[in-house]
Amino acid sequence: MGEYIITVNSTVDLPKEWLEERNVPVIPLKYTIDDQTYDDMNGLSAKEFFQKLRDGKMATTTQVNPEQAKEAFEPFLKEGKDILHLGFSSGLSGTYNSMRIAAEDLMEEYPDRTIIVIDTLCACLGEALLLYYALKKKEEGMDIRELAAWVEEHKLHICHDVTVDDLNHLHRGGRVSKATAVVGTMVKIKPIIHMDNNGKLQVVGKERGRKKSLNKIVDMAAEQAKGWENDIIMITHGDCLEDAEYVAKLVREKMGIDNILINNIGTVIGSHTGPGVVAVFCMGSER
């Protein structure tokens, strides 16, 4: 087995500098707002983007198509490198399928190279957490096939515990049903969401008031993480840093973990969650 790289979609929602430092190539989805189309991770800042959503603007998103995926993969194959791609959940986007089609086409053109495309069934910093551990395993010397097997074995142990201000953004984007979205319009009722084993978002509860919802997602993560060694906990937010920092404080108190990465949710996933989303990501026993 030769040299290989790990690639991801922009929906990992990590800081660009973090990815650049670790030489992780990013294949972006796109979003459109105010008749302008941007690559995810580029264009508007989080502040600018979420302010537009608060002002009532609508954002739409576009998956990666097979041609774009081929253009992203091919330069690495020409350099003689194999590729392990950790893809955005097929339960939320057709991007994984595009990456898979591109890989199959390119393997015919480059029969000596290996491309493995994994449907992570994860999103946002859930994808990022899987990437974090995959990079560590690669550094420890795992070859591409061993690492792909490790990722497949562990991907459903990436727990996503989420609360949103309301479900209307997720409903408009087709991520939850109209009936499910009704709860999101109820005054002071805050939905609790997780990612299921099919890589889809499911409402699993509701709390009265923001603080209770933030406490709940940490309690869920603390319970899921029992018996697992978590090197790091990741927290995302939709332009509500104070809430994310409050959640980080609870993580330190309830989970005893100080290594915490906090980052704004990206523009593509943020198009569907809206502002005010907060989520905790950990390794755990089950989703």
SETOR-242019 format. One line per 10 residues: number of its first residue (from 1); for each residue x, y, z of N, C-alpha, C. Coordinates in Angstrom, 1 decimal, padded with zeros to 4 digits, always signed. Example, Ala and Ser with C-alpha at 12.3 -4.5 7.8 and 13.67 -1.06 7.14 Angstrom:
! residues 2
1) +013.2,-005.7,+007.8,+012.3,-004.5,+007.8,+013.2,-003.3,+007.8  +012.8,-002.2,+007.1,+013.7,-001.1,+007.1,+012.9,+000.0,+007.9
! end
This chain:
! residues 287
1) +000.8,-001.2,+000.0,+000.0,+000.0,+000.0,+000.9,+001.3,+000.0  +000.5,+002.2,-000.9,+001.3,+003.4,-001.0,+000.8,+004.5,-000.1  +001.2,+005.7,-000.4,+000.8,+006.9,+000.3,-000.6,+007.2,+000.1  -001.3,+007.7,+001.1,-002.7,+008.1,+000.9,-003.1,+009.3,+001.7  -004.1,+010.0,+001.2,-004.6,+011.2,+001.9,-006.1,+010.9,+002.3  -006.5,+011.7,+003.3,-007.9,+011.7,+003.7,-008.5,+012.9,+003.3  -009.6,+012.8,+002.5,-010.4,+014.0,+002.1,-011.7,+014.1,+002.7  -012.3,+015.2,+002.8,-013.6,+015.4,+003.4,-014.5,+016.4,+002.6  -015.8,+016.5,+002.9,-016.6,+017.6,+002.4,-016.6,+018.7,+003.3  -017.0,+019.9,+002.8,-016.9,+021.1,+003.7,-017.9,+021.0,+004.9
11) -018.8,+020.1,+004.8,-019.7,+019.9,+005.9,-019.1,+019.4,+007.2  -017.8,+019.2,+007.3,-017.1,+018.9,+008.5,-017.2,+020.1,+009.5  -017.3,+021.3,+008.9,-017.5,+022.6,+009.7,-016.4,+022.8,+010.7  -015.2,+022.5,+010.3,-014.0,+022.8,+011.0,-013.4,+024.1,+010.6  -012.6,+024.8,+011.4,-011.9,+026.0,+010.9,-011.0,+025.6,+009.8  -010.9,+026.5,+008.8,-010.1,+026.2,+007.6,-008.6,+026.0,+008.0  -008.2,+026.8,+009.0,-006.8,+026.7,+009.4,-006.5,+025.3,+010.0  -007.5,+024.8,+010.8,-007.3,+023.4,+011.4,-007.1,+022.4,+010.3  -007.9,+022.5,+009.2,-007.8,+021.5,+008.1,-006.5,+021.7,+007.3  -006.1,+023.0,+007.1,-004.9,+023.3,+006.3,-003.6,+022.8,+007.1
21) -003.6,+023.0,+008.4,-002.5,+022.5,+009.2,-002.3,+021.0,+009.1  -003.4,+020.3,+008.9,-003.3,+018.8,+008.8,-003.3,+018.3,+007.4  -003.3,+019.2,+006.4,-003.2,+018.8,+005.0,-004.4,+018.0,+004.6  -005.6,+018.4,+005.0,-006.8,+017.7,+004.7,-007.6,+018.4,+003.6  -007.6,+017.9,+002.4,-008.3,+018.6,+001.3,-009.8,+018.6,+001.5  -010.5,+019.7,+001.2,-011.9,+019.8,+001.4,-012.6,+020.0,+000.0  -013.7,+019.2,-000.2,-014.5,+019.3,-001.4,-015.8,+020.0,-001.0  -016.0,+021.2,-001.4,-017.1,+022.0,-000.9,-018.5,+021.8,-001.6  -019.5,+021.8,-000.7,-020.9,+022.0,-001.2,-021.0,+023.5,-001.5  -022.2,+023.9,-002.0,-022.4,+025.3,-002.3,-023.7,+025.8,-001.7
31) -023.8,+027.1,-001.4,-025.1,+027.7,-000.9,-025.4,+029.0,-001.7  -026.6,+029.3,-001.8,-027.1,+030.5,-002.5,-028.0,+031.3,-001.5  -027.7,+032.6,-001.4,-028.5,+033.5,-000.6,-028.4,+034.9,-001.3  -029.5,+035.6,-001.3,-029.6,+036.9,-002.0,-029.1,+036.8,-003.4  -029.4,+035.7,-004.1,-029.1,+035.5,-005.5,-027.6,+035.4,-005.8  -026.8,+035.2,-004.7,-025.4,+035.0,-004.8,-025.0,+033.5,-004.4  -024.2,+032.9,-005.2,-023.8,+031.5,-004.8,-022.3,+031.5,-004.4  -022.1,+030.7,-003.3,-020.7,+030.7,-002.7,-020.4,+029.2,-002.4  -019.1,+029.0,-002.4,-018.6,+027.7,-001.8,-018.7,+027.7,-000.3  -019.2,+026.6,+000.2,-019.2,+026.5,+001.7,-017.8,+026.7,+002.2
41) -017.7,+027.3,+003.3,-016.4,+027.7,+004.0,-015.8,+028.9,+003.3  -016.4,+029.5,+002.3,-015.9,+030.7,+001.7,-017.1,+031.7,+001.5  -016.8,+032.9,+001.2,-017.9,+033.9,+001.0,-018.3,+034.6,+002.3  -019.5,+034.5,+002.7,-020.0,+035.2,+003.9,-019.4,+034.7,+005.2  -019.1,+035.6,+006.1,-018.8,+035.2,+007.4,-020.0,+034.6,+008.1  -019.8,+033.9,+009.2,-020.9,+033.3,+010.0,-021.8,+034.4,+010.4  -021.3,+035.5,+010.9,-022.1,+036.7,+011.4,-023.0,+037.2,+010.3  -022.3,+037.4,+009.1,-023.1,+038.0,+008.0,-024.2,+037.0,+007.5  -023.8,+035.7,+007.5,-024.8,+034.7,+007.0,-026.0,+034.6,+007.9  -025.7,+034.4,+009.2,-026.8,+034.2,+010.1,-027.7,+035.5,+010.3
51) -027.0,+036.6,+010.1,-027.8,+037.9,+010.2,-028.8,+037.9,+009.0  -028.4,+037.4,+007.9,-029.3,+037.4,+006.7,-030.5,+036.5,+007.0  -030.2,+035.3,+007.6,-031.3,+034.4,+008.0,-032.2,+035.0,+009.0  -031.7,+035.7,+010.0,-032.5,+036.4,+011.0,-033.4,+037.5,+010.3  -032.8,+038.1,+009.3,-033.6,+039.1,+008.6,-034.7,+038.5,+007.6  -034.8,+037.2,+007.6,-035.8,+036.6,+006.8,-035.4,+036.1,+005.4  -034.1,+036.2,+005.1,-033.6,+035.7,+003.8,-033.6,+034.2,+003.9  -033.7,+033.6,+002.7,-033.7,+032.1,+002.5,-032.4,+031.7,+001.9  -031.8,+030.6,+002.4,-030.6,+030.1,+001.8,-030.9,+028.7,+001.3  -030.4,+028.4,+000.1,-030.6,+027.1,-000.5,-029.2,+026.5,-000.7
61) -029.1,+025.1,-000.7,-027.8,+024.5,-000.8,-027.8,+023.5,-002.0  -026.5,+023.3,-002.5,-026.3,+022.4,-003.7,-025.3,+021.4,-003.3  -025.6,+020.1,-003.6,-024.7,+019.1,-003.4,-023.5,+019.1,-004.4  -022.5,+018.4,-004.1,-021.4,+018.2,-005.0,-021.9,+017.2,-006.1  -021.6,+017.5,-007.4,-022.0,+016.6,-008.4,-020.7,+015.7,-008.8  -021.0,+014.6,-009.5,-019.9,+013.7,-009.8,-018.7,+014.3,-010.6  -019.0,+015.3,-011.5,-017.9,+015.9,-012.2,-017.0,+016.8,-011.3  -017.6,+017.5,-010.3,-016.9,+018.3,-009.4,-016.1,+017.3,-008.5  -016.6,+016.2,-008.1,-015.9,+015.2,-007.3,-014.7,+014.7,-008.0  -014.9,+014.4,-009.3,-013.7,+013.9,-010.1,-012.6,+014.9,-010.2
71) -013.0,+016.2,-010.4,-012.0,+017.3,-010.5,-011.2,+017.4,-009.2  -011.9,+017.2,-008.1,-011.2,+017.3,-006.8,-010.3,+016.1,-006.5  -010.7,+014.9,-006.9,-009.9,+013.7,-006.6,-008.7,+013.5,-007.5  -008.9,+013.9,-008.8,-007.9,+013.4,-009.8,-006.5,+014.0,-009.6  -006.3,+015.2,-009.1,-004.9,+015.6,-008.9,-004.1,+014.8,-008.0  -004.8,+014.2,-007.0,-004.1,+013.4,-006.0,-003.7,+012.0,-006.6  -004.5,+011.5,-007.5,-004.2,+010.3,-008.2,-003.0,+010.5,-009.1  -003.0,+011.6,-009.8,-001.9,+011.9,-010.7,-000.5,+012.0,-009.9  -000.6,+012.4,-008.6,+000.6,+012.5,-007.8,+000.9,+011.1,-007.2  +000.2,+010.1,-007.6,+000.4,+008.7,-007.1,-000.1,+008.4,-005.7
81) -001.1,+009.2,-005.2,-001.6,+009.0,-003.9,-003.0,+008.3,-004.0  -003.2,+007.4,-003.0,-004.6,+006.9,-002.8,-005.4,+007.8,-002.0  -006.7,+007.6,-002.0,-007.7,+008.5,-001.3,-008.6,+007.7,-000.5  -008.8,+008.2,+000.8,-009.8,+007.8,+001.7,-010.7,+009.0,+001.9  -011.9,+008.9,+001.4,-012.9,+010.1,+001.5,-013.9,+009.8,+002.6  -014.0,+010.7,+003.5,-015.1,+010.6,+004.6,-016.2,+011.5,+004.2  -017.3,+011.0,+003.7,-018.3,+011.7,+003.1,-019.5,+012.1,+004.0  -020.1,+013.3,+003.6,-021.3,+013.8,+004.3,-022.4,+012.7,+004.2  -023.2,+012.6,+005.3,-024.2,+011.6,+005.5,-025.1,+011.5,+004.2  -025.3,+010.3,+003.7,-026.3,+010.1,+002.6,-027.7,+010.3,+003.1
91) -027.9,+010.4,+004.4,-029.3,+010.6,+004.9,-029.7,+012.1,+004.8  -028.7,+013.0,+004.5,-029.0,+014.4,+004.4,-028.7,+015.0,+003.0  -027.9,+014.3,+002.2,-027.5,+014.8,+000.9,-027.1,+013.8,-000.1  -027.2,+014.1,-001.4,-026.8,+013.2,-002.4,-025.3,+013.3,-002.7  -024.6,+014.1,-001.9,-023.2,+014.3,-002.2,-022.4,+013.0,-002.1  -022.7,+012.1,-001.1,-021.9,+010.9,-000.9,-022.0,+010.1,-002.2  -023.2,+010.0,-002.8,-023.4,+009.2,-004.0,-022.6,+009.8,-005.2  -022.5,+011.1,-005.3,-021.7,+011.7,-006.3,-020.2,+011.4,-006.1  -019.7,+011.4,-004.9,-018.3,+011.1,-004.6,-018.1,+009.6,-005.0  -019.0,+008.7,-004.7,-018.9,+007.3,-005.0,-018.8,+007.1,-006.5
101) -019.7,+007.7,-007.2,-019.7,+007.6,-008.7,-018.4,+008.1,-009.3  -017.9,+009.2,-008.8,-016.6,+009.8,-009.2,-015.5,+008.8,-009.0  -015.5,+008.2,-007.8,-014.4,+007.3,-007.4,-014.4,+006.0,-008.4  -015.6,+005.5,-008.7,-015.7,+004.4,-009.6,-015.2,+004.7,-010.9  -015.6,+005.9,-011.5,-015.1,+006.3,-012.8,-013.6,+006.4,-012.8  -013.0,+007.0,-011.8,-011.6,+007.3,-011.7,-010.8,+006.0,-011.5  -011.3,+005.1,-010.8,-010.6,+003.8,-010.6,-010.4,+003.1,-011.9  -011.3,+003.3,-012.9,-011.2,+002.7,-014.2,-010.0,+003.4,-014.9  -009.9,+004.7,-014.7,-008.9,+005.4,-015.4,-007.5,+005.3,-014.8  -007.5,+005.0,-013.4,-006.3,+004.8,-012.7,-006.3,+003.5,-011.9
111) -006.2,+002.4,-012.6,-006.4,+001.1,-012.0,-005.4,+000.7,-010.9  -004.2,+001.4,-010.9,-003.2,+001.2,-009.9,-003.5,+001.9,-008.6  -004.5,+002.8,-008.6,-004.8,+003.6,-007.4,-006.0,+003.1,-006.7  -006.1,+003.4,-005.4,-007.2,+003.0,-004.6,-008.0,+004.3,-004.1  -009.3,+004.3,-004.3,-010.1,+005.3,-003.7,-011.2,+004.6,-002.9  -011.3,+005.0,-001.7,-012.4,+004.4,-000.8,-013.2,+005.6,-000.3  -014.5,+005.5,-000.6,-015.4,+006.6,-000.2,-016.4,+006.0,+000.8  -016.4,+006.6,+002.0,-017.2,+006.1,+003.1,-018.4,+007.1,+003.3  -019.6,+006.5,+003.5,-020.7,+007.2,+003.9,-020.7,+007.3,+005.4  -020.2,+008.4,+006.0,-020.0,+008.5,+007.4,-021.3,+008.4,+008.2
121) -022.4,+008.7,+007.6,-023.7,+008.9,+008.3,-023.6,+009.9,+009.4  -022.7,+010.8,+009.2,-022.4,+011.9,+010.2,-022.6,+013.2,+009.5  -022.7,+014.3,+010.3,-022.7,+015.6,+009.8,-022.0,+016.6,+010.7  -021.6,+017.7,+010.1,-021.0,+018.8,+010.9,-019.8,+018.3,+011.7  -019.7,+018.7,+013.0,-018.5,+018.3,+013.8,-018.6,+016.8,+014.1  -019.7,+016.1,+013.8,-019.7,+014.6,+013.9,-018.7,+014.1,+012.8  -018.8,+014.6,+011.6,-017.8,+014.2,+010.6,-016.4,+014.6,+011.0  -016.3,+015.8,+011.6,-015.0,+016.3,+012.1,-014.4,+015.4,+013.2  -015.2,+014.9,+014.1,-014.8,+014.0,+015.1,-014.2,+012.7,+014.6  -015.0,+012.2,+013.6,-014.5,+011.0,+012.9,-013.2,+011.2,+012.2
131) -013.0,+012.4,+011.5,-011.8,+012.8,+010.9,-010.7,+012.9,+011.9  -010.9,+013.5,+013.1,-009.9,+013.7,+014.1,-009.3,+012.4,+014.5  -010.2,+011.4,+014.8,-009.6,+010.1,+015.2,-009.0,+009.3,+014.0  -009.5,+009.5,+012.8,-008.9,+008.9,+011.6,-007.5,+009.4,+011.3  -007.3,+010.7,+011.5,-006.0,+011.3,+011.3,-005.0,+010.7,+012.4  -005.5,+010.5,+013.6,-004.6,+009.9,+014.6,-004.2,+008.5,+014.2  -005.2,+007.7,+013.8,-004.9,+006.3,+013.4,-004.0,+006.3,+012.2  -004.1,+007.2,+011.3,-003.2,+007.3,+010.1,-001.8,+007.6,+010.6  -001.6,+008.5,+011.5,-000.3,+008.8,+012.1,+000.3,+007.6,+012.8  -000.5,+006.8,+013.4,-000.1,+005.6,+014.1,+000.4,+004.5,+013.1
141) +000.1,+004.7,+011.8,+000.6,+003.8,+010.8,-000.4,+002.9,+010.2  -001.7,+003.1,+010.4,-002.7,+002.3,+009.7,-002.7,+002.5,+008.2  -002.8,+001.5,+007.5,-002.9,+001.7,+006.0,-004.3,+002.0,+005.6  -004.5,+002.3,+004.4,-005.8,+002.9,+004.0,-007.0,+001.9,+004.2  -006.7,+000.6,+003.9,-007.8,-000.4,+004.1,-008.1,-000.6,+005.6  -007.1,-000.7,+006.4,-007.3,-000.8,+007.8,-008.0,+000.3,+008.4  -007.7,+001.5,+007.9,-008.3,+002.7,+008.5,-009.8,+002.8,+008.0  -010.0,+002.4,+006.7,-011.4,+002.4,+006.2,-012.3,+001.5,+007.1  -011.7,+000.3,+007.4,-012.4,-000.7,+008.2,-012.7,-000.1,+009.6  -011.7,+000.6,+010.2,-011.9,+001.2,+011.5,-013.0,+002.3,+011.5
151) -013.0,+003.1,+010.4,-014.0,+004.1,+010.3,-015.4,+003.5,+010.2  -015.5,+002.5,+009.4,-016.8,+001.8,+009.2,-017.3,+001.2,+010.6  -016.4,+000.7,+011.3,-016.7,+000.1,+012.6,-017.1,+001.1,+013.7  -016.6,+002.3,+013.6,-016.8,+003.3,+014.6,-017.8,+004.4,+014.3  -018.2,+004.6,+013.0,-018.9,+005.8,+012.6,-020.3,+005.9,+013.3  -020.9,+004.8,+013.6,-022.2,+004.9,+014.3,-022.0,+005.1,+015.9  -020.8,+005.2,+016.3,-020.5,+005.6,+017.7,-020.2,+007.1,+017.8  -020.3,+007.8,+016.7,-020.2,+009.3,+016.8,-021.6,+009.8,+017.1  -021.8,+010.4,+018.3,-023.1,+010.8,+018.8,-023.3,+012.3,+018.5  -024.4,+012.7,+018.0,-024.8,+014.0,+017.7,-026.0,+014.4,+018.5
161) -025.8,+015.3,+019.5,-026.9,+015.8,+020.3,-027.1,+017.3,+020.1  -028.3,+017.6,+019.6,-028.6,+018.9,+019.0,-029.8,+019.5,+019.6  -029.8,+020.9,+019.8,-031.0,+021.6,+020.0,-031.0,+022.8,+019.1  -032.3,+023.1,+018.6,-032.4,+024.3,+017.7,-033.5,+025.2,+018.3  -033.5,+026.5,+017.9,-034.5,+027.4,+018.3,-035.8,+027.0,+017.8  -035.9,+026.6,+016.6,-037.2,+026.0,+016.1,-036.8,+025.1,+014.9  -037.9,+024.4,+014.4,-037.6,+023.4,+013.4,-038.0,+023.9,+012.0  -038.4,+025.1,+011.8,-038.9,+025.6,+010.6,-037.8,+025.6,+009.5  -036.6,+025.9,+009.8,-035.5,+025.9,+008.8,-035.3,+024.4,+008.3  -035.3,+023.5,+009.3,-035.1,+022.1,+008.9,-036.3,+021.6,+008.0
171) -037.5,+022.0,+008.3,-038.6,+021.6,+007.5,-038.5,+022.2,+006.1  -038.2,+023.5,+006.0,-038.1,+024.1,+004.7,-037.1,+023.4,+003.8  -036.0,+022.9,+004.4,-035.0,+022.2,+003.7,-035.3,+020.8,+003.5  -036.5,+020.3,+003.9,-036.9,+018.9,+003.7,-036.2,+017.9,+004.6  -035.6,+018.4,+005.7,-034.9,+017.5,+006.6,-035.8,+017.0,+007.7  -036.9,+017.6,+008.0,-037.9,+017.0,+008.9,-039.3,+017.3,+008.3  -040.3,+016.5,+008.7,-041.6,+016.6,+008.2,-042.3,+017.8,+008.7  -043.4,+018.2,+008.1,-044.2,+019.3,+008.5,-044.8,+019.0,+009.9  -045.3,+017.8,+010.1,-045.8,+017.5,+011.4,-044.8,+017.6,+012.5  -043.5,+017.2,+012.2,-042.5,+017.3,+013.2,-042.1,+018.8,+013.5
181) -042.2,+019.6,+012.4,-041.8,+021.0,+012.6,-042.8,+021.8,+013.4  -044.0,+021.3,+013.6,-045.0,+022.0,+014.4,-044.5,+022.3,+015.8  -043.7,+021.3,+016.4,-043.2,+021.5,+017.7,-042.3,+022.7,+017.8  -041.6,+023.0,+016.6,-040.6,+024.1,+016.6,-041.3,+025.5,+016.6  -042.6,+025.5,+016.5,-043.2,+026.8,+016.5,-043.8,+027.1,+017.9  -043.8,+026.2,+018.8,-044.4,+026.3,+020.1,-043.5,+027.2,+020.9  -044.1,+028.2,+021.6,-043.4,+029.2,+022.4,-042.6,+028.5,+023.5  -041.3,+028.8,+023.6,-040.4,+028.3,+024.6,-040.2,+026.8,+024.6  -040.8,+026.1,+023.7,-040.5,+024.7,+023.6,-039.3,+024.5,+022.6  -038.2,+023.9,+023.1,-037.0,+023.7,+022.3,-036.8,+022.3,+021.9
191) -036.8,+021.9,+020.7,-036.6,+020.5,+020.2,-035.2,+020.0,+020.6  -035.2,+018.7,+020.9,-033.9,+018.0,+021.0,-033.9,+017.0,+019.9  -032.7,+017.0,+019.2,-032.6,+016.2,+018.0,-031.3,+015.4,+018.1  -031.4,+014.2,+017.5,-030.1,+013.4,+017.3,-030.0,+012.9,+015.9  -028.8,+012.4,+015.5,-028.6,+011.8,+014.2,-028.8,+010.3,+014.4  -029.7,+009.7,+013.6,-030.0,+008.3,+013.8,-029.0,+007.4,+013.0  -029.2,+006.1,+013.1,-028.2,+005.2,+012.4,-028.3,+005.2,+010.9  -029.4,+005.9,+010.4,-029.5,+006.0,+008.9,-028.9,+007.4,+008.5  -028.3,+008.1,+009.4,-027.7,+009.4,+009.1,-028.8,+010.5,+008.9  -029.9,+010.3,+009.5,-031.0,+011.3,+009.4,-031.2,+012.0,+010.7
201) -031.7,+013.2,+010.7,-032.0,+013.9,+011.9,-033.4,+013.5,+012.4  -033.5,+013.2,+013.7,-034.7,+012.8,+014.3,-035.0,+013.6,+015.6  -036.2,+014.1,+015.8,-036.5,+014.8,+017.0,-036.8,+013.7,+018.1  -036.1,+013.8,+019.2,-036.2,+012.7,+020.2,-036.7,+013.3,+021.5  -037.0,+014.6,+021.6,-037.6,+015.2,+022.8,-037.8,+016.6,+022.7  -038.2,+017.2,+023.7,-038.4,+018.7,+023.8,-038.2,+019.2,+025.2  -037.7,+020.4,+025.4,-037.5,+021.0,+026.7,-038.2,+022.3,+026.7  -038.7,+022.7,+027.9,-039.2,+024.1,+028.0,-038.1,+025.0,+028.4  -037.7,+025.9,+027.4,-036.7,+026.9,+027.7,-035.4,+026.5,+027.2  -034.6,+027.5,+026.8,-033.3,+027.4,+026.2,-032.3,+026.7,+027.2
211) -032.2,+027.1,+028.4,-031.2,+026.6,+029.3,-031.4,+025.1,+029.5  -032.7,+024.7,+029.7,-033.0,+023.3,+029.9,-032.6,+022.4,+028.7  -032.8,+023.0,+027.5,-032.4,+022.3,+026.3,-030.9,+022.1,+026.2  -030.1,+023.2,+026.6,-028.7,+023.1,+026.5,-028.2,+022.1,+027.6  -028.8,+022.1,+028.7,-028.4,+021.1,+029.8,-028.7,+019.7,+029.2  -029.8,+019.5,+028.6,-030.3,+018.2,+028.1,-029.3,+017.6,+027.1  -028.8,+018.4,+026.2,-027.9,+017.8,+025.2,-026.5,+017.3,+025.8  -026.1,+018.1,+026.9,-024.9,+017.6,+027.6,-025.2,+016.4,+028.4  -026.3,+016.3,+029.0,-026.7,+015.1,+029.8,-026.7,+013.9,+028.9  -027.3,+014.1,+027.7,-027.3,+013.0,+026.7,-025.9,+012.5,+026.3
221) -025.0,+013.5,+026.0,-023.7,+013.2,+025.7,-022.9,+012.5,+026.8  -023.1,+012.9,+028.0,-022.5,+012.3,+029.2,-022.9,+010.9,+029.4  -024.2,+010.6,+029.1,-024.7,+009.2,+029.3,-024.1,+008.3,+028.2  -024.1,+008.9,+026.9,-023.6,+008.1,+025.8,-022.1,+007.8,+025.9  -021.4,+008.7,+026.5,-019.9,+008.6,+026.5,-019.4,+007.7,+027.6  -020.3,+007.2,+028.5,-019.8,+006.3,+029.6,-019.1,+005.1,+029.0  -017.9,+004.8,+029.5,-017.2,+003.7,+029.1,-016.3,+003.9,+027.8  -016.4,+005.1,+027.3,-015.6,+005.5,+026.1,-014.6,+006.5,+026.5  -013.4,+006.4,+025.9,-012.4,+007.4,+026.1,-012.5,+008.5,+025.0  -012.9,+009.7,+025.5,-013.1,+010.8,+024.5,-011.9,+011.7,+024.7
231) -011.0,+011.8,+023.7,-009.9,+012.7,+023.7,-010.3,+014.2,+023.6  -011.5,+014.4,+023.0,-011.9,+015.7,+022.7,-013.5,+015.7,+022.6  -014.1,+016.8,+022.9,-015.5,+017.0,+022.7,-015.6,+018.2,+021.7  -016.5,+018.1,+020.8,-016.7,+019.2,+019.8,-018.1,+019.8,+020.0  -018.1,+021.1,+019.9,-019.4,+021.8,+020.1,-019.5,+022.8,+018.9  -020.7,+022.8,+018.2,-021.0,+023.8,+017.2,-022.1,+024.7,+017.6  -022.2,+025.8,+017.0,-023.3,+026.8,+017.3,-023.6,+027.6,+016.1  -024.8,+028.1,+016.0,-025.3,+029.0,+014.9,-025.2,+030.4,+015.4  -024.0,+031.0,+015.5,-023.8,+032.4,+015.9,-024.5,+032.7,+017.2  -024.2,+031.8,+018.2,-024.6,+032.0,+019.6,-023.5,+031.4,+020.5
241) -022.4,+032.1,+020.4,-021.1,+031.7,+021.1,-021.4,+031.5,+022.6  -022.1,+032.5,+023.3,-022.3,+032.4,+024.7,-023.0,+031.1,+025.1  -023.9,+030.6,+024.3,-024.6,+029.4,+024.6,-023.6,+028.2,+024.4  -022.8,+028.3,+023.4,-021.8,+027.2,+023.2,-020.8,+027.2,+024.3  -020.4,+028.3,+024.8,-019.5,+028.4,+026.0,-020.1,+027.8,+027.3  -021.4,+028.1,+027.4,-022.2,+027.6,+028.5,-022.2,+026.0,+028.5  -022.4,+025.5,+027.3,-022.4,+024.0,+027.1,-021.0,+023.5,+027.3  -019.9,+024.2,+026.9,-018.6,+023.7,+027.2,-018.3,+023.7,+028.7  -018.8,+024.6,+029.4,-018.7,+024.6,+030.9,-019.4,+023.4,+031.5  -020.5,+023.1,+031.0,-021.3,+021.9,+031.5,-020.5,+020.6,+031.1
251) -019.9,+020.6,+029.9,-019.1,+019.4,+029.5,-017.9,+019.2,+030.5  -017.3,+020.3,+030.8,-016.2,+020.1,+031.8,-016.6,+019.6,+033.1  -017.8,+020.1,+033.6,-018.3,+019.7,+034.9,-018.9,+018.3,+034.9  -019.6,+018.0,+033.9,-020.3,+016.7,+033.9,-019.6,+015.5,+033.2  -018.6,+015.9,+032.3,-017.9,+014.8,+031.6,-016.4,+014.8,+032.0  -016.0,+015.8,+032.6,-014.6,+015.9,+033.1,-013.6,+016.0,+031.9  -014.0,+016.6,+030.8,-013.1,+016.7,+029.6,-012.9,+018.2,+029.4  -011.6,+018.5,+029.3,-011.2,+019.9,+029.1,-010.8,+020.3,+027.7  -010.5,+019.2,+026.9,-010.1,+019.5,+025.5,-011.4,+019.6,+024.7  -011.8,+020.8,+024.4,-013.1,+021.1,+023.7,-012.8,+022.0,+022.5
261) -013.3,+021.6,+021.4,-013.3,+022.5,+020.2,-014.7,+023.1,+020.0  -014.7,+024.4,+019.9,-016.0,+025.1,+019.6,-015.8,+025.8,+018.2  -016.8,+025.6,+017.4,-016.7,+026.3,+016.1,-018.2,+026.6,+015.6  -018.3,+027.7,+014.8,-019.6,+028.1,+014.2,-020.0,+026.9,+013.3  -021.3,+026.6,+013.2,-021.8,+025.7,+012.2,-021.6,+026.3,+010.8  -021.3,+025.5,+009.9,-021.0,+026.0,+008.5,-022.3,+026.5,+007.8  -022.0,+027.2,+006.7,-023.1,+027.9,+006.0,-024.1,+026.9,+005.3  -023.6,+025.8,+004.9,-024.5,+024.8,+004.2,-025.4,+024.1,+005.3  -024.8,+023.6,+006.3,-025.7,+023.0,+007.3,-026.5,+024.0,+008.1  -025.9,+025.2,+008.3,-026.6,+026.3,+008.9,-027.8,+026.8,+008.1
271) -027.7,+026.6,+006.8,-028.9,+027.0,+006.0,-030.1,+026.2,+006.4  -029.9,+025.0,+006.9,-031.0,+024.1,+007.3,-031.4,+024.2,+008.8  -030.4,+024.5,+009.6,-030.7,+024.5,+011.1,-031.2,+025.9,+011.5  -030.7,+026.9,+010.8,-031.0,+028.3,+011.2,-030.0,+028.8,+012.3  -030.1,+030.0,+012.7,-029.3,+030.5,+013.8,-029.8,+029.9,+015.1  -028.9,+029.9,+016.1,-029.4,+029.4,+017.4,-029.2,+028.0,+017.7  -028.7,+027.2,+016.6,-028.5,+025.8,+016.9,-027.3,+025.6,+017.8  -027.3,+024.6,+018.6,-026.1,+024.2,+019.4,-026.1,+022.7,+019.4  -024.9,+022.1,+019.3,-024.8,+020.7,+019.2,-023.5,+020.2,+019.9  -023.6,+019.1,+020.5,-022.4,+018.4,+021.2,-022.1,+017.1,+020.5
281) -020.9,+016.8,+020.2,-020.4,+015.6,+019.5,-019.4,+014.9,+020.4  -019.7,+013.6,+020.5,-018.7,+012.8,+021.3,-018.7,+011.3,+020.8  -017.8,+010.5,+021.2,-017.8,+009.1,+021.0,-018.6,+008.5,+022.0  -019.5,+007.5,+021.7,-020.4,+007.0,+022.7,-020.9,+005.6,+022.3  -021.6,+005.0,+023.2,-022.1,+003.6,+023.1,-023.1,+003.5,+022.0  -024.0,+004.4,+021.8,-025.0,+004.3,+020.8,-025.6,+005.7,+020.5  -026.2,+005.8,+019.4,-026.8,+007.1,+019.0,-028.2,+007.2,+019.7
! end
